[in-house]
Amino acid sequence: MAKLYGKKYTKAVEGLDLLKKYSTEEALELVKKTNTAKFDGTVEVHVKLTTNPTKADQGIRSTTTLPNGTGKKVRVIAFVSEKDEKAATDAGADEVGTEKLIEKITKGWLAFDIAVATPDMMPKIAKVAKILGSRGMMPNPKVGTVTPNFADTIRDFKKGKIEFRADSLAGIHAGIGKVSFTTAQLKENFDTFVTALVANKPSSVKGPLIKSIAISSTMGPGIKVETSKLG
């Protein structure tokens, strides 16, 4: 059965070649132009990798800081000892502590985007490792969310640091800003994200890391990007 689209979507893609690959600037301008949401939607990048997701050494998970931020209010929690709670709060953490956070999470509370922890808190967090891990929220030293420098890490995520990871289908999805951003701001964020992604290319992957990229707004069509020069 053919998929049906709303009138706004249909009008937005009218005259648009959805099979064509555009330059990054052209794609971003089209994303802004074809945005159908009444709110300030997120500009999302969807990447298909050449990695084999069944091979453990070809997994990708890392972070990068977008120079123009994400335009989104990022909710950060911090698993820290009582003596560090004030410092974490002052750095911008929305919730701090350990036992009380663990209890809330076990009861189904997940109203946050990033979880940061000091190394000494990790044994305690093991109680909710399955819950957080299944949602990609488990603090991890590889991406810097398990660190004694928790205050700086909290501030970084609040300012625009994002985490990205490959899924089971060798895809990576990331928000790089808002539709209200200028094309130049989105381009700078896009370039920073792609550079960080390529820098994390597994050594066992031969040839280009990126198979394809599409950019879209929250409720808009996917615009394909020319990837021959992206790595």
Buried (B, 14 or more C-beta within 10 A) or exposed (E): EEEEEEEBBEEBBEEEEEEEBBEBEBBBBBBBEBBBEEEBBBBBBBBBBBBBBEEEEBBBBBBBBBEBBBBBEBBBBBBBBEEBBEBBBEBBBBBBBBEEBBEBBEEEEBEBBBBBBBEEBBEBBEEBEEBBEEEEBBBBEEBBBBBEEBBEBBBBBBBBBBBBBBEEEBBBEBBBBBBEBEBEBBBBBBBBBBEBBEEBBBEEBEEBBBBBBBBBBBBBBBBBBBBEEBE
